[in-house]
Amino acid sequence: MDPIVVVGAGVTGCVIAARLVSEGYKIILIEKDSRIGGLAKTFRYGDFIFDIGPHRFFTHKKRVYKFIKETLRGNYNIIPRRSDVFFLDKYYSWPLRPTVLFNLPLSTSMKSAWDLLLMGIRRNKKSSDTFEDYILKNYGPSLYNIFFKEYTEKFLGYSPSDVHSQWAKESMRRTIIDERIASRHLFDMLKLFFKFRPIRTEFIYPRGGTDIFCRNLAEEIISKGGEILTNTSIKYANAFGGKINQVYINGAKIDIDRIIWTGPLDAISYLLDVPCDGLEYLSLVVFNIELKSPIDKNFQWCYYGSRDIVFSRVTIPPVFSKNLAPEGTGSLCVEITCSTHGELWNDPQKYLDRVKSDLLKVGLIKNRDCIRKIHIEKIRNAYPIYKLDYMQRLKTVMGNLGKFENLRLAGRTALFWYNNMDDSIENGLEVADDTVKERDEILIIR
């Protein structure tokens, strides 16, 4: 049996490889980075531990939940969700609760309350497919203007009128999480939180960092005869008759059964000479900051919408797990989105002073002397960008790649899919199931 090559050792790739190797397949899992984990990797600097932002496990799917717990082997805590949003120079709990209307400036409170009333009246009003129209219809102009508009422009680098409404829908689904809020807009959020018992959302968080999930899967893959090659990528692929027959890895030509690709969509398109025009990813520079003393905030992460603040999100690792920073110290993971062609990506050191100043401005540090050390990490292809025409462009690319019968795309990056880790895990399990089912059907026919 020729091997199955799984490209990308992030969450999806590791799940697929682990499931298939347990079914007797010969698996080669390759990763271009020096270590596995993908967007769910963890950085360790001595006793300070940082994920890439607020990673955590949450799902209502029984199979996915069971797989997560089995993979973590009991090495996890169950923690309540605590997230905030910062606008108009104040912190508010997120998702927004009814009390936020009373904490805003009087004029803004009155406008927001009026927007909420009109939302109920104009529920069925038609709108375009833009992010802007979706937010205006479901959140009203007041919240759009004081938070969503500026945050989106800063985060994505595009005007909300040039971004597809699917970005708004997925963004709210990812941040709200509770699946009982079917339409994901402010009106339903407020109805939910007016109840006597507000919903308590709890996460699974691995002790010692999110990448323990992938590291445990990697141990399983190797123990069952699979290969994991880091610092490795496919340099060339030989395709004939609508099938990829050979790939070149580390200078060697390998006959393969199939490729399961979880890496960037544009990379596999380039490899197979398929146009991938107009689909862009957003990259990320994170400033992992060691502090001499703990933070006096208790949120796990917070969104910052104002352009006057350089970062868009900050995570406090010790609120996820106390062992992510030494006792008596603290830490912050500061995220700034960017293009790989911009100044931030190419010279992030220039932003250090701005990051420190803005942390002071929002009250996350008391003075610059409390900073012990700052580590800068670059993360490519962190988010797909849902521009207004992305669906048609994606359909075209997927159609062209679909002509290769033994190529399967999976995961967040390959599917150009803004998702959470539980979605990636579920997708990985489904891809593995389909592969096994296909083999069994062939064996039955033979």
C-alpha positions in Angstrom: 0.0 0.0 0.0 1.4 3.4 -1.0 1.4 6.0 1.8 -1.2 8.7 2.4 0.6 12.0 2.7 -1.1 14.4 5.1 0.1 18.0 4.7 0.0 20.3 7.7 0.5 19.1 11.3 -2.1 21.4 12.9 -5.2 20.2 14.7 -6.9 18.8 11.6 -3.8 17.2 10.1 -2.9 15.5 13.4 -6.5 14.2 13.9 -6.6 12.7 10.4 -3.2 11.1 10.6 -3.8 9.6 14.1 -7.2 8.2 13.0 -5.8 6.7 9.8 -2.7 5.2 11.2 -4.9 3.5 13.8 -6.8 1.9 10.8 -3.6 0.5 9.4 -2.8 3.1 6.8 0.8 4.0 6.1 0.9 7.7 7.0 3.5 10.5 6.3 2.5 13.7 8.1 4.6 16.7 6.9 4.9 20.1 8.5 6.8 23.0 7.0 7.4 24.6 10.5 10.0 23.3 12.9 7.3 21.9 15.2 3.7 20.7 15.1 0.5 22.4 16.2 -0.2 24.9 13.4 -2.4 27.7 14.7 -2.8 25.8 17.9 0.9 25.7 18.7 2.3 26.8 22.1 5.4 28.9 22.7 7.5 28.1 25.8 10.1 30.5 27.2 11.4 28.9 30.4 8.4 28.7 32.8 6.3 31.2 30.7 3.8 29.5 28.3 1.8 31.2 25.6 -0.8 30.0 23.1 -1.5 32.0 20.0 -4.3 34.0 21.5 -7.3 32.5 23.3 -7.3 28.8 22.3 -9.7 26.5 24.2 -11.9 23.4 23.5 -15.7 23.8 23.4 -18.3 21.7 21.7 -21.8 20.3 22.0 -20.9 17.4 19.7 -20.6 14.2 21.8 -18.1 12.5 19.5 -15.9 15.5 19.3 -16.1 16.0 23.1 -15.2 12.4 23.7 -12.2 12.6 21.3 -10.9 15.7 22.9 -11.0 14.3 26.4 -9.5 11.0 25.3 -6.6 12.7 23.5 -5.8 15.0 26.5 -5.7 11.9 28.8 -7.1 13.7 31.8 -4.5 16.5 31.6 -7.0 19.4 31.5 -9.2 21.7 33.6 -12.8 22.8 33.0 -12.9 26.6 33.2 -15.6 29.2 32.8 -15.6 31.7 30.0 -14.5 35.3 30.8 -14.2 37.7 27.9 -14.4 41.5 27.5 -14.6 44.2 24.9 -13.0 47.6 25.3 -14.6 50.7 23.7 -15.4 54.3 24.7 -12.5 53.9 27.2 -14.2 51.2 29.3 -14.3 47.5 29.6 -17.6 45.6 29.1 -18.3 41.9 29.4 -18.7 40.1 26.1 -21.1 38.9 24.8 -22.9 42.1 25.7 -25.4 42.0 28.5 -28.5 44.2 29.0 -26.6 46.3 31.6 -24.3 47.6 29.0 -27.0 50.0 27.8 -26.9 51.7 31.2 -23.1 51.9 31.4 -22.7 53.7 28.1 -22.7 57.5 27.9 -26.3 58.8 28.1 -26.6 59.8 24.4 -25.1 56.5 23.3 -27.4 54.5 25.6 -30.5 56.2 24.2 -29.4 55.7 20.6 -28.6 52.0 21.3 -31.9 51.4 23.0 -33.7 53.0 20.1 -31.7 50.8 17.7 -32.8 47.8 19.6 -36.5 48.8 19.4 -36.2 49.4 15.6 -34.4 46.0 15.1 -37.5 44.2 16.4 -39.7 46.2 13.9 -37.4 45.9 10.9 -36.4 42.3 11.4 -37.3 41.1 7.9 -35.9 44.1 6.0 -33.8 42.9 3.1 -30.1 43.9 3.0 -27.1 43.3 0.8 -24.4 40.7 1.4 -22.0 43.1 3.0 -20.6 43.0 6.6 -21.8 46.6 7.0 -25.4 45.9 6.2 -25.5 42.8 8.3 -24.3 44.6 11.4 -26.5 47.7 10.8 -29.5 45.4 10.5 -28.8 43.2 13.5 -26.9 45.5 15.9 -28.0 49.0 14.8 -25.9 52.0 13.7 -24.9 53.1 17.3 -22.9 49.9 18.1 -21.8 49.7 14.5 -20.2 53.1 14.6 -18.7 52.9 18.1 -17.2 49.4 17.7 -17.8 47.1 14.8 -16.9 49.5 11.9 -13.6 50.6 13.4 -12.6 47.2 14.7 -13.3 45.5 11.3 -11.3 48.1 9.4 -8.4 47.8 11.9 -8.5 44.0 12.1 -9.0 43.1 8.4 -7.6 46.2 6.7 -10.8 46.5 4.6 -13.9 48.6 4.8 -17.0 46.7 6.1 -18.7 47.5 2.8 -16.0 45.4 1.0 -16.3 42.5 3.4 -18.9 39.7 3.0 -21.7 39.3 5.6 -20.5 35.8 6.2 -17.5 37.2 8.1 -19.9 38.9 10.5 -22.0 35.8 11.0 -19.0 33.6 11.6 -17.3 36.2 13.8 -20.4 36.4 16.1 -20.8 32.6 16.1 -17.2 32.2 17.1 -17.3 34.8 19.9 -20.8 34.1 21.3 -20.4 30.3 21.2 -23.7 29.5 22.7 -25.6 27.6 20.0 -29.0 28.4 21.4 -28.7 31.9 20.0 -29.8 30.9 16.5 -29.6 34.2 14.7 -26.5 35.5 16.5 -27.6 39.1 16.8 -28.0 41.6 19.6 -31.7 41.2 20.0 -31.5 37.5 20.7 -28.4 38.0 22.9 -30.3 40.4 25.1 -33.3 38.1 25.3 -31.0 35.3 26.4 -29.3 37.4 29.1 -32.6 38.8 30.5 -33.3 35.3 31.8 -32.9 34.7 35.5 -30.0 32.3 35.0 -27.5 33.7 32.5 -25.8 30.9 30.5 -22.5 29.7 32.0 -20.2 28.6 29.2 -17.3 26.3 30.2 -14.3 25.3 28.2 -11.8 22.4 28.3 -8.3 23.8 28.7 -5.1 21.5 28.7 -2.8 22.1 31.6 0.4 23.4 30.1 -0.8 24.8 26.8 -3.1 24.0 23.8 -0.4 22.2 21.8 -0.6 19.2 24.2 -3.5 18.0 22.1 -1.4 17.8 18.9 1.6 16.5 20.8 -0.4 13.6 22.2 -1.7 12.7 18.8 1.8 12.9 17.4 2.9 10.3 20.0 0.1 8.0 18.9 1.0 8.4 15.2 4.7 7.5 15.8 3.9 4.7 18.1 1.7 3.0 15.5 4.3 3.3 12.7 3.5 6.7 11.1 6.1 9.2 10.1 6.1 12.9 11.1 8.5 15.2 9.1 9.0 18.7 10.3 10.8 21.5 8.4 9.5 19.7 5.3 7.3 20.7 2.4 6.3 19.1 -1.0 8.5 20.7 -3.6 6.9 19.1 -6.6 3.9 16.9 -7.4 3.5 14.6 -10.5 -0.1 14.4 -11.6 -1.4 12.2 -14.5 -4.9 11.3 -15.6 -6.6 13.4 -12.9 -4.5 11.8 -10.1 -1.5 12.8 -8.1 0.9 9.9 -8.4 4.2 11.1 -6.9 5.5 13.9 -4.7 9.0 15.0 -4.0 9.8 15.3 -0.3 13.3 16.1 1.1 14.8 15.3 -2.3 13.2 11.9 -2.6 10.4 10.9 -5.0 7.6 9.0 -3.3 4.7 7.1 -4.9 1.5 8.0 -3.0 -2.0 6.7 -2.6 -3.4 10.2 -1.9 -2.8 13.6 -0.4 -4.9 15.1 2.4 -4.0 18.8 2.4 -4.6 21.0 5.4 -2.1 23.7 4.5 -2.8 27.1 2.7 -5.1 26.8 -0.2 -2.9 29.0 -2.4 0.1 26.7 -1.8 -1.6 23.5 -3.1 -3.0 25.6 -6.0 0.5 26.7 -6.9 1.8 23.1 -6.6 -0.8 21.8 -9.0 -0.7 24.9 -11.3 -4.3 25.9 -10.5 -5.1 29.6 -10.4 -6.0 30.9 -7.0 -6.6 34.6 -7.6 -8.2 37.0 -5.2 -8.2 34.8 -2.1 -6.2 36.3 0.7 -5.1 35.3 4.2 -4.5 37.7 7.1 -1.3 37.0 9.1 -0.5 37.8 12.7 2.3 39.2 14.8 2.1 38.3 18.5 4.0 40.0 21.3 4.3 37.5 24.1 5.0 39.5 27.2 6.5 38.3 30.5 5.5 40.5 33.4 7.1 40.8 36.9 3.7 40.8 38.6 0.2 39.5 38.0 -2.5 41.5 36.0 -5.4 42.9 38.0 -7.9 42.0 35.2 -9.8 38.7 35.3 -10.9 38.3 31.7 -9.3 35.6 29.5 -9.2 37.8 26.4 -10.4 41.2 25.3 -11.2 42.9 21.9 -9.9 46.4 21.2 -11.6 48.2 18.4 -10.2 51.7 18.4 -7.6 52.7 15.8 -5.9 54.6 18.6 -4.9 51.2 20.1 -2.4 49.3 17.9 -3.5 45.8 19.0 -6.9 44.1 18.3 -6.9 41.5 21.0 -5.1 40.7 24.2 -5.1 37.4 26.1 -4.1 36.8 29.7 -2.7 33.3 29.8 -2.7 32.8 33.6 -6.5 33.3 33.6 -6.7 30.1 31.5 -4.4 28.2 33.8 -2.2 29.4 36.7 0.7 27.3 35.6 1.2 29.3 32.4 3.3 31.8 34.3 5.5 31.4 37.4 3.8 32.2 40.7 3.9 35.9 41.5 4.3 36.9 37.9 2.0 37.6 34.9 1.9 37.5 31.2 0.1 38.9 28.2 -0.3 37.8 24.6 -0.8 40.8 22.4 -2.1 40.3 18.8 -1.8 42.6 15.8 -3.1 41.4 12.4 -1.2 42.4 9.3 -0.1 41.6 5.7 3.2 39.8 5.2 4.1 42.7 2.8 3.8 45.4 5.5 6.1 47.0 7.9 4.8 45.2 11.0 5.6 41.8 9.6 9.0 42.8 8.2 10.2 44.9 11.2 8.0 44.2 14.3 10.7 45.7 16.6 9.5 49.1 15.5 6.2 48.5 17.2 7.5 47.6 20.7 7.2 51.2 22.1 3.7 51.6 20.7 2.6 48.2 22.2 3.9 49.3 25.6 2.2 52.7 25.4 -1.1 51.3 24.4 -1.0 48.7 27.2 -0.6 51.6 29.6 -3.4 53.4 28.0 -5.9 50.6 28.4 -4.8 49.8 32.0 -3.2 46.4 31.4 0.1 47.4 32.8 0.8 50.1 35.5 4.2 51.1 34.1 6.8 50.0 31.6 9.1 48.7 34.4 6.7 45.8 35.1 7.6 44.2 31.7 10.2 41.5 32.2 10.7 40.4 28.6 8.9 40.5 25.2 9.0 37.7 22.6 7.9 38.4 19.1 6.3 35.6 17.0 5.1 35.7 13.4 2.0 33.6 12.4 1.3 33.2 8.7 -2.2 32.6 7.2 -4.0 33.1 10.5 -7.4 34.1 9.0 -9.0 33.8 5.6 -10.3 37.2 4.4 -13.9 37.0 3.4 -14.0 39.8 0.7 -17.3 40.5 -1.0 -16.5 38.2 -3.9 -14.8 35.4 -2.0 -17.5 32.8 -2.4 -17.4 32.7 -6.2 -13.6 32.8 -6.3 -13.5 30.0 -3.7 -16.0 27.9 -5.7 -13.8 28.2 -8.8 -10.6 27.2 -7.0 -12.4 24.2 -5.3 -13.8 23.1 -8.6 -10.4 23.1 -10.3 -8.7 21.3 -7.4 -11.6 18.8 -7.3 -10.5 17.4 -10.7 -7.7 15.6 -8.8 -9.5 12.5 -7.5 -7.0 11.6 -4.8 -6.7 15.1 -3.3 -8.8 16.0 -0.2 -8.8 19.4 1.3 -9.4 19.7 5.1 -9.2 22.1 8.0 -9.4 25.8 8.5 -6.6 27.0 6.1 -7.2 24.6 3.2 -11.0 25.1 3.2 -10.6 28.9 3.6 -12.9 28.5 6.6 -13.0 30.7 9.7 -13.6 28.1 12.4 -12.7 27.0 15.9 -10.7 24.0 17.0 -13.7 21.8 17.6 -14.8 22.4 14.0 -11.3 21.3 12.8 -11.4 18.2 14.9 -14.9 17.3 13.6 -13.7 17.9 10.1 -10.6 15.7 10.6 -12.7 12.8 12.0 -15.1 13.1 9.0 -12.3 13.1 6.5 -10.7 10.0 8.2 -14.1 8.3 8.2 -14.6 9.0 4.5 -11.2 7.6 3.7 -11.8 4.4 5.6 -15.3 4.0 4.0 -13.9 4.4 0.5 -11.3 1.7 1.2 -13.8 -0.7 2.6 -16.1 -0.1 -0.4 -13.3 -0.9 -2.8 -12.4 -4.1 -0.9 -16.0 -5.2 -1.0 -16.1 -4.7 -4.8 -12.9 -6.6 -5.3 
